[in-house]
Structure formats: C-alpha cells, structure tokens
Amino acid sequence: WNDWANAQVHRIHDLMDINTLRLAKEGVDGTYKTMVWNLSQNVDRDTMGKLGLCQCLTPTGVPYVSNRGGPLVGEELLLLQ
C-alpha cells in the first residue's frame, strides 16, 4: 500500500499523522486496532469515528483501514453498505 500512500496529497499524509498522534496520546496503537478513518474530511472534523465502528461511507470519501495501512477496496465497500 506504499504506492497508494505516496500518490496521496500532503493533506492526507498530515491527517494520517495527526490521527496516529491522537491515538498515541490515548495510548492506542492504530496499527494494531482495526479502524476505518475517513481521510476525505478536514482535520478539525471527526475523521476516526469510534473503535469497532465504520463511519458513513460516501461516494467521494477516502476510507482508510488503519491496521492495513491502505484504503478499503470496492468489494469491501459494498460489504459495509
């Protein structure tokens, strides 16, 4: 998934870093917990949601799985609808 991450804009890189630091502040390692982050939202919005729950999926969203380090793919998105 490194190619996918490298193709993203700097705003998304910053948001991934900020979400990781927010979890670290609470003592949670996002690489070991399955969370779906919405990287299409701005940093001041709730982009992580709750642990164990997936946020609303939108057509223009960028759903990112924290423990995999990559986005949700089409078949996974259909299963979550």
N, CA and C of each residue as an Amber inpcrd file, in Angstrom:
protein
   243
   0.8030000  -1.2070000   0.0000000   0.0000000   0.0000000   0.0000000
   0.8430000   1.2650000   0.0000000   2.1640000   1.1080000  -0.0210000
   3.0220000   2.2910000  -0.0230000   2.8190000   3.1340000  -1.2770000
   2.6010000   2.4850000  -2.4120000   2.3660000   3.2360000  -3.6500000
   1.1100000   4.0840000  -3.5420000   0.0620000   3.5150000  -2.9410000
  -1.1800000   4.2740000  -2.7640000  -0.9320000   5.4840000  -1.8650000
  -0.2500000   5.2670000  -0.7510000   0.0010000   6.3590000   0.1950000
   0.8640000   7.4450000  -0.4310000   1.8680000   7.0540000  -1.2020000
   2.7460000   8.0450000  -1.8360000   2.0220000   8.8580000  -2.9070000
   0.9450000   8.3110000  -3.4640000   0.1960000   9.0240000  -4.5050000
  -0.7860000  10.0410000  -3.9270000  -0.9830000  10.0350000  -2.6120000
  -1.9380000  10.9530000  -1.9880000  -1.3210000  12.3380000  -1.7880000
  -2.1890000  13.3140000  -1.6250000  -1.7380000  14.6880000  -1.4230000
  -1.2130000  14.8540000   0.0110000  -0.4810000  15.9340000   0.2460000
   0.1400000  16.1610000   1.5530000  -0.8890000  16.3200000   2.6650000
  -2.0650000  16.8350000   2.3510000  -3.1120000  16.9960000   3.3540000
  -3.5080000  15.6470000   3.9390000  -3.5960000  14.6260000   3.1030000
  -3.9460000  13.2850000   3.5820000  -2.8050000  12.7020000   4.4160000
  -1.5600000  12.9420000   4.0070000  -0.4160000  12.4900000   4.8190000
  -0.4620000  13.1340000   6.1960000  -0.7500000  14.4290000   6.2190000
  -0.8320000  15.1410000   7.5020000  -1.9530000  14.5820000   8.3720000
  -3.0980000  14.2920000   7.7590000  -4.2290000  13.7730000   8.5100000
  -3.9170000  12.3900000   9.0860000  -3.2300000  11.5470000   8.3300000
  -2.8440000  10.2350000   8.8540000  -1.8960000  10.3900000  10.0450000
  -0.9610000  11.3300000   9.9490000  -0.0400000  11.5820000  11.0670000
  -0.7870000  12.0980000  12.2910000  -1.7160000  13.0260000  12.0830000
  -2.4680000  13.6110000  13.1890000  -3.3350000  12.5480000  13.8670000
  -4.0020000  11.7090000  13.0840000  -4.8230000  10.6440000  13.6670000
  -3.9640000   9.6650000  14.4600000  -2.7990000   9.3380000  13.9380000
  -1.8930000   8.4330000  14.6560000  -1.4500000   9.0500000  15.9780000
  -1.1420000  10.3430000  15.9640000  -0.7270000  11.0200000  17.1960000
  -1.8820000  11.1480000  18.1920000  -3.1010000  11.3660000  17.6890000
  -4.2640000  11.4260000  18.5800000  -4.4690000  10.0990000  19.3000000
  -4.3050000   8.9970000  18.5800000  -4.4410000   7.6870000  19.2050000
  -3.3020000   7.4190000  20.1800000  -2.0820000   7.8150000  19.8160000
  -0.9360000   7.6020000  20.6950000  -1.1070000   8.3670000  22.0020000
  -1.7230000   9.5140000  21.9320000  -1.9780000  10.3100000  23.1340000
  -2.8850000   9.5520000  24.1110000  -3.7880000   8.7240000  23.5630000
  -4.6830000   7.9120000  24.3850000  -4.0890000   6.5470000  24.7180000
  -2.8800000   6.2820000  24.2290000  -2.2330000   5.0020000  24.4980000
  -2.6740000   3.8800000  23.5820000  -3.1950000   4.2140000  22.4130000
  -3.6780000   3.2190000  21.4540000  -2.7620000   3.2260000  20.2340000
  -2.3740000   2.0450000  19.7670000  -1.5720000   1.9160000  18.5560000
  -2.5060000   1.5790000  17.3980000  -2.6770000   2.5090000  16.4810000
  -3.5960000   2.3370000  15.3580000  -3.2060000   1.2370000  14.4010000
  -1.9470000   0.8060000  14.4280000  -1.5230000  -0.2670000  13.5260000
  -1.9450000  -1.6350000  14.0520000  -2.4130000  -1.7060000  15.2930000
  -2.8910000  -2.9670000  15.8690000  -4.3960000  -2.9830000  16.0800000
  -5.0510000  -1.8780000  15.8860000  -6.5060000  -1.7910000  16.0190000
  -7.1080000  -1.5090000  14.6500000  -8.1330000  -2.2500000  14.2920000
  -8.7860000  -2.0260000  13.0080000  -9.7490000  -0.8660000  13.1430000
  -9.3930000   0.2350000  12.5070000 -10.2460000   1.4220000  12.4810000
 -10.3620000   1.8920000  11.0390000 -11.5190000   2.4180000  10.6870000
 -11.7130000   2.9770000   9.3490000 -11.7390000   4.4900000   9.4900000
 -10.6960000   5.1250000   8.9450000 -10.5970000   6.5830000   9.0020000
 -11.1250000   7.1560000   7.7070000 -11.8210000   8.2760000   7.7880000
 -12.3040000   8.9800000   6.6020000 -11.3060000  10.0910000   6.2840000
 -10.4130000   9.8230000   5.3510000  -9.3570000  10.7850000   5.0350000
  -9.8150000  11.9070000   4.1140000 -11.0700000  11.8770000   3.6820000
 -11.5640000  12.9610000   2.8360000 -12.0310000  14.1550000   3.6600000
 -12.1770000  13.9710000   4.9640000 -12.6310000  15.0560000   5.8380000
 -11.4580000  15.9390000   6.2610000 -11.7840000  17.1210000   6.7270000
 -10.7770000  18.0500000   7.2230000 -10.3420000  17.6210000   8.6210000
  -9.1820000  18.0810000   9.0450000  -8.5940000  17.6420000  10.3130000
  -9.4320000  18.0560000  11.5220000 -10.2000000  19.1220000  11.4110000
 -10.9890000  19.5710000  12.5500000 -12.2800000  18.7660000  12.7270000
 -12.5950000  17.8870000  11.8010000 -13.7680000  17.0220000  11.9170000
 -13.3630000  15.6830000  12.5230000 -14.3570000  14.9190000  12.9350000
 -14.0920000  13.5910000  13.4860000 -13.8110000  12.6310000  12.3310000
 -12.5460000  12.3500000  12.0790000 -12.1660000  11.5060000  10.9440000
 -11.9350000  10.0620000  11.3400000 -11.8940000   9.7760000  12.6490000
 -11.5920000   8.4170000  13.0950000 -12.8280000   7.6490000  13.5240000
 -13.8450000   8.3220000  14.0010000 -15.0200000   7.6240000  14.4860000
 -14.7370000   6.8880000  15.7830000 -15.4810000   5.8480000  16.0340000
 -15.3370000   5.0520000  17.2510000 -14.6580000   3.7290000  16.9210000
 -13.9470000   3.2050000  17.8820000 -13.2560000   1.9320000  17.7050000
 -14.2790000   0.8210000  17.4820000 -14.1220000   0.0790000  16.4040000
 -15.0290000  -1.0150000  16.0870000 -16.2130000  -0.6410000  15.2230000
 -16.3610000   0.6450000  14.8970000 -17.4680000   1.0860000  14.0540000
 -16.9260000   1.8010000  12.8230000 -17.6060000   1.6200000  11.7110000
 -17.2380000   2.3180000  10.4770000 -18.1470000   3.5240000  10.3190000
 -17.5650000   4.6400000   9.9460000 -18.3640000   5.8430000   9.7300000
 -19.1690000   5.7200000   8.4420000 -19.9720000   6.7120000   8.1820000
 -20.7790000   6.7510000   6.9700000 -19.8670000   6.7540000   5.7380000
 -20.1570000   5.8830000   4.7970000 -19.3690000   5.8060000   3.5650000
 -20.0500000   6.6460000   2.4970000 -19.3020000   7.5530000   1.8960000
 -19.8400000   8.4270000   0.8530000 -19.1080000   8.1560000  -0.4490000
 -19.6990000   8.5200000  -1.5930000 -19.0540000   8.2580000  -2.8820000
 -17.6940000   8.9430000  -3.0470000 -17.5160000  10.1070000  -2.4410000
 -16.2440000  10.8190000  -2.6070000 -15.3080000  10.6300000  -1.4270000
 -15.6800000   9.7750000  -0.4910000 -14.8510000   9.5540000   0.6910000
 -13.5950000   8.7620000   0.3800000 -12.6370000   8.8520000   1.2990000
 -11.3980000   8.0840000   1.2040000 -11.2940000   7.2410000   2.4770000
 -11.9950000   6.0890000   2.5340000 -11.9420000   5.2560000   3.7270000
 -10.6070000   4.5110000   3.8080000  -9.9440000   4.6380000   4.9350000
  -8.5940000   4.1000000   5.1340000  -8.6190000   3.1560000   6.3310000
  -8.0870000   1.9530000   6.1700000  -8.0360000   0.9750000   7.2500000
  -6.6940000   1.1230000   7.9560000  -6.7430000   1.4630000   9.2360000
  -5.5230000   1.8460000   9.9530000  -4.5500000   0.6880000  10.1410000
  -5.0280000  -0.5160000  10.4480000  -4.0780000  -1.5970000  10.6920000
  -3.5070000  -2.1730000   9.3970000  -4.2010000  -2.0220000   8.2870000
  -3.6870000  -2.4840000   7.0000000  -2.7870000  -1.4360000   6.3520000
  -3.0780000  -0.1700000   6.6270000  -2.2820000   0.8970000   6.0360000
  -2.6720000   1.2160000   4.6140000  -3.9140000   0.9430000   4.2640000
  -4.3790000   1.2070000   2.9130000  -5.8780000   1.4520000   2.8940000
  -6.4030000   1.7890000   1.7160000  -7.8220000   2.1180000   1.6050000
  -8.6920000   0.8600000   1.5420000  -9.9780000   1.0580000   1.7750000
 -10.9350000  -0.0090000   1.5020000 -11.0840000  -0.1380000  -0.0040000
 -11.1720000  -1.3490000  -0.5010000 -11.3520000  -1.5670000  -1.9400000
 -12.8320000  -1.7630000  -2.2290000 -13.1920000  -1.7870000  -3.4950000
 -14.5880000  -1.7960000  -3.9140000 -15.4520000  -2.8700000  -3.2880000
 -14.9840000  -4.1170000  -3.2750000 -15.7830000  -5.2070000  -2.7180000
 -16.0190000  -5.0110000  -1.2150000 -15.0110000  -4.5170000  -0.5060000
 -15.1540000  -4.2640000   0.9250000 -16.1570000  -3.1360000   1.1770000
 -16.1360000  -2.1270000   0.3340000 -17.0900000  -1.0140000   0.4740000
 -18.5170000  -1.5050000   0.2810000 -18.7180000  -2.3990000  -0.6770000
 -20.0660000  -2.9370000  -0.9010000 -20.5280000  -3.7660000   0.2890000
 -19.6290000  -4.5000000   0.9230000 -19.9980000  -5.2970000   2.0870000
 -20.3760000  -4.4460000   3.2850000 -19.8180000  -3.2500000   3.3860000
 -20.0950000  -2.3670000   4.5190000 -21.3410000  -1.5120000   4.3350000
 -21.9160000  -1.5070000   3.1460000 -23.0950000  -0.6720000   2.9210000
 -24.2930000  -1.1950000   3.6640000
